[in-house]
């Protein structure tokens, strides 16, 4: 518990989206900014083939979002790319004062 709130570090087993995850340990992790934290290591079975796999999630989180598939059945990340700034339409920002009048 942190500040009276339950975190994932308190959990032993989690059911997320009708899939059961069992905690098998923790490991240290260094964030991009250089600060350290702990990740929980969780085991579950692939929803597609049933193979056992491991995933990691923050121990400090109050909620859980695990991976649902093994490495062989994960979908590649579909990243949304921002359009080229030169081709973005210009949208002016409208500013209003406290009375609701446009400045």
Backbone as a ProteinNet text record, in pm:
[ID]
protein_1_A
[PRIMARY]
XXXXXXXXXXXXXXXXXXXXXXXXXXXXXXXXXXXXXXXXXXXXXXXXXXXXXXXXXXXXXXXXXXXXXXXXXXXXXXXXXXXXXXXXXXXXXXXXXXXXXXX
[TERTIARY]
83.2	0	87.3	40.2	107.2	2.4	27.7	-66.8	-206.9	-215.2	-345	-413.3	-350.2	-409.9	-342.6	-420.3	-364.3	-296.3	-184.3	-112.3	-94.9	-40.5	-19.3	83.9	167.6	265.5	195.7	69.5	-6.5	-73.9	-84.3	-161.6	-78.1	-144.6	-81.4	-139.8	-267.5	-335.5	-434.3	-441.7	-528.7	-607.2	-736.2	-815.8	-845.5	-797.5	-817.5	-871.7	-986.7	-1053.6	-1069.6	-1116.3	-1144.5	-1019.8	-902.6	-777.4	-705.2	-657	-592.1	-440.7	-384.9	-240.8	-192.6	-82.3	-23	110.7	128.7	253.5	363.1	477.2	587.8	712.2	708.2	823.2	822.4	933.5	954.7	1095.2	1114.8	1249.9	1266.9	1388	1411.2	1408.4	1368.7	1359.5	1403.8	1480.5	1523.2	1447.7	1376.3	1300.4	1395	1341.8	1423	1486	1415.7	1470.1	1574	1603.7	1707.1	1658.2	1531.3	1479.2	1445.6	1450.5	1425.3	1285.4	1236.4	1107.2	1112.6	1004.2	996.1	884.6	910	808.7	770.7	642	595.6	604.7	645	650.5	529.2	450	323.4	324	260.2	246.8	99.8	74.5	-60.6	-49.3	-163.7	-166.2	-222.2	-162.8	-203.2	-350	-425.4	-567	-582.7	-479.4	-487.9	-448.3	-328.6	-277.4	-267.6	-280.7	-273.2	-133	-31.3	106.6	127.2	207.2	236.4	336.4	317.3	408	418.2	518.1	537	519.8	468.4	462.1	501.2	528.6	569.9	476	452.7	366.6	417.9	393	438.9	380.1	465.7	418	345.2	370.5	310.8	170.1	130.8	0	-112.4	-226.1	-343.6	-429.1	-406.6	-481.8	-384.7	-435.1	-350.8	-393.7	-296.5	-319.4	-209.7	-241.6	-142.4	-149.3	-48.7	-46.6	-134.8	-211.3	-304.6	-254	-144.8	-95.8	53.4	97	239.3	311.1	443.4	522.6	487.7	458.1	428.3	295.7	202.9	70.4	39.2	139.5	117.5	109.5	22.4	13.2	122.5	181.1	281	215.4	291	236.8	201.3	77.5	34	46.6	154.3	179	113.7	53.7	-7.2	98.4	127.2	229.2	161.3	221.6	170.5	196.3	103.9	125.9	240	293.9	400.9	348.5	422.5	374.5	338.5	406.3	377.5	240.7	190	62.3	-54.5	-25.3	-132.9	-211.5	-343.1	-420.5	-397.4	-392.6	-373.2	-506	-507.1	-627.6	-597.6	-657	-629.8	-691.6	-627	-678.1	-760.5	-882	-968.4	-952.5	-932.1	-910.4	-1026.7	-1077.9	-1191.1	-1152.1	-1212.6	-1186.5	-1288.5	-1283.8	-1370.7	-1518.3	-1550.6	-1691.9	-1743.1	-1660.4	-1702.9	-1686.4	-1630.1	-1607.1	-1477.3	-1482.1	-1364.8	-1260.4	-1136.3	-1027.6	-972.7
-118.8	0	124.7	225	354	459.2	535.2	637.6	580.9	460.6	398.8	339.4	345.5	289.8	158.4	65.1	-61.8	-41.5	-109.6	-104.6	-246.3	-259.2	-392	-471	-404.1	-473.6	-557.8	-523.2	-597.2	-721.5	-730.3	-837.9	-963.8	-1079.4	-1207.4	-1264.4	-1240	-1286.8	-1179.2	-1156.5	-1053.6	-1114.6	-1081.6	-1119.3	-991	-982.7	-865.3	-912.2	-859.4	-898.3	-1049.9	-1110.4	-1254.5	-1340.2	-1284	-1358	-1346.2	-1460.3	-1463.3	-1447.2	-1360.4	-1334.6	-1366.2	-1442.2	-1476.3	-1404.3	-1341.3	-1270	-1371.1	-1359.6	-1452.3	-1381	-1250.1	-1178.9	-1031.5	-967.5	-825.4	-808.6	-701.2	-669.8	-518.6	-470.2	-325.9	-275.9	-149.9	-88.8	56.4	102.6	242.2	314.2	419.3	498.8	581.6	640.2	724.2	842.1	893.3	1008.7	968.3	838.1	790.3	746.5	772	729.2	581.1	518.7	375.7	343.8	228.4	178.6	26.5	-35.8	-181.9	-222	-326.1	-384	-520.1	-548.3	-681.6	-771.5	-895.6	-993.6	-1084.2	-1095.1	-1168.2	-1278.2	-1389.7	-1500.4	-1524.7	-1554.8	-1588.1	-1680.7	-1717.9	-1802.7	-1723.1	-1743.2	-1673.7	-1703.6	-1599.4	-1617.9	-1689.9	-1689.1	-1751	-1898.1	-1928.5	-2066.1	-2134.9	-2060.9	-2121.2	-2132	-2091	-2099	-2001.7	-2042.2	-1955.8	-1847.7	-1726.4	-1615.4	-1526	-1438.4	-1341.6	-1200.1	-1113.5	-971.2	-892.9	-767.4	-682.5	-562.2	-519.3	-403.7	-332.1	-204.7	-123.8	-172.6	-181.8	-216.7	-99.6	22.4	140.6	168.5	104.6	130.5	77.5	144.6	99.7	7.1	6.4	-79.3	-162.7	-264.2	-356.7	-360.2	-355.5	-375.8	-468	-591.7	-688.8	-717.2	-786.6	-833.8	-956.8	-973.9	-1086.5	-1203.2	-1183	-1286.9	-1311.7	-1432.1	-1464.4	-1386.5	-1391.7	-1316.1	-1353.4	-1481.1	-1527.4	-1472.7	-1436.3	-1392.7	-1246.9	-1170.7	-1027.9	-957.7	-861.3	-780.5	-675.6	-646.3	-539.2	-406.8	-322.3	-193.1	-108.7	-67	23.7	164.9	228.4	362.1	466.3	563.8	674	781.7	817	919.2	1054.1	1155.2	1290.6	1333.2	1406.6	1452.6	1553.2	1570.8	1666.8	1805.5	1880.4	2011.5	2104.6	2091.8	2178.7	2147.6	2027.2	1988.6	1995.4	2027.4	2039.4	2166.5	2160.8	2284.5	2376.2	2505	2602	2625.9	2608.2	2632.8	2743.4	2860.8	2969.7	2939.6	2985.7	2967.5	3089.7	3064.1	3174.5	3197.2	3322.9	3357.2	3442.8	3408.9	3481.2	3533.2	3647.3	3697.7	3637.7	3681.8	3625.7	3651.5	3755.9	3788.6	3710.7	3630.6	3554.3	3627.8	3748.3	3824.9	3780.3	3775.5	3733.8	3844.2	3807.1	3907.4	3931.7
0	0	0	-72.5	-74.5	-40.8	65.5	111.6	130.2	183.8	210.5	88.6	-27.7	-149.9	-185.1	-233.2	-278.2	-412.3	-430	-556.6	-607.5	-727.1	-784.3	-704.6	-625	-541.5	-434.8	-400.9	-300.1	-356.9	-488.3	-551.1	-572.6	-568.6	-597.7	-726.7	-746.8	-867.8	-910.9	-1042.3	-1097.7	-1212.5	-1221.2	-1337.5	-1412.7	-1536	-1620.1	-1753.8	-1792.7	-1916.7	-1926.7	-1820.2	-1813	-1830.3	-1803.8	-1814.3	-1680.3	-1627.5	-1497.2	-1511.5	-1428.8	-1424.2	-1283	-1270.9	-1142.2	-1127.2	-1013.4	-988.3	-956.3	-1025.1	-1002.4	-949.6	-937.1	-882.1	-916.4	-884.8	-914.5	-967.8	-1042.7	-1089.2	-1095.1	-1068.5	-1074.5	-1217.9	-1233.7	-1365.6	-1353.9	-1450.2	-1453.5	-1564.3	-1526.1	-1623	-1709.1	-1815	-1904.4	-1832	-1730.6	-1658	-1553.7	-1543.2	-1453.1	-1316.6	-1284.3	-1154.9	-1158.9	-1043.7	-1036.1	-986.6	-1023.5	-977.4	-981.7	-945.5	-951	-1046.1	-1123	-1210.3	-1155.6	-1156.1	-1120	-1242.3	-1221.9	-1331	-1314.4	-1420.7	-1417.4	-1522.3	-1492.4	-1587.1	-1617.1	-1743	-1787.2	-1907	-1962.6	-2081.2	-2198.4	-2316	-2437.1	-2468.3	-2500.4	-2536.1	-2668.9	-2751.9	-2884.1	-2880.3	-2826	-2832.2	-2696.9	-2586.3	-2453.6	-2396.4	-2470.9	-2422.2	-2306.4	-2209.2	-2096	-2137.7	-2089.2	-2118.9	-1997	-1996.3	-1889.2	-1943.3	-1857.6	-1890.7	-1766.3	-1782.8	-1672.7	-1662.2	-1538.5	-1513.9	-1389	-1381.4	-1269.1	-1137.3	-1035.9	-901.7	-836.4	-883.1	-822.1	-875	-982.2	-1042.9	-954.2	-959.4	-885.9	-971.2	-1101.3	-1192.1	-1274.4	-1341	-1415.4	-1560.8	-1650.2	-1793.9	-1842.4	-1861.1	-1902.7	-2051.4	-2098.2	-2235.8	-2242.9	-2348.4	-2354.5	-2438.2	-2511.3	-2601.2	-2581.3	-2619.3	-2616.1	-2726.2	-2724.5	-2821.4	-2965.5	-2989.9	-3126	-3178	-3088.8	-3132.7	-3102.7	-3060.3	-3040.4	-3173.8	-3181.3	-3302.7	-3300.2	-3413.8	-3414.7	-3376.9	-3313.1	-3269.9	-3391.1	-3396.2	-3502.5	-3447.9	-3477.9	-3425.6	-3516.2	-3454	-3527.1	-3541.7	-3662.5	-3687	-3707.7	-3649.7	-3667.8	-3811.8	-3870.6	-4007	-4012.3	-4128.7	-4150.6	-4111.2	-4028.4	-3984.4	-4099.4	-4212.4	-4325.8	-4386.2	-4364	-4424	-4325.9	-4198	-4099.4	-4123.8	-4113.8	-4128.8	-4009.1	-4035.3	-3928.1	-3859.4	-3726.3	-3649	-3549.1	-3567.5	-3473.4	-3336.9	-3232.4	-3097.1	-3062.7	-3016.7	-2977.9	-2828	-2789.3	-2649.3	-2602.6	-2485.1	-2427.8	-2291.3	-2252.9	-2118.8	-2022.4	-1895.6	-1791.3	-1816.5	-1893.7	-1922.5	-2041.5	-2103	-2219.3	-2350.9	-2344.4	-2465.8	-2531.5	-2661.5	-2737.2	-2733	-2707.7	-2702.5	-2840.5
[MASK]
+++++++++++++++++++++++++++++++++++++++++++++++++++++++++++++++++++++++++++++++++++++++++++++++++++++++

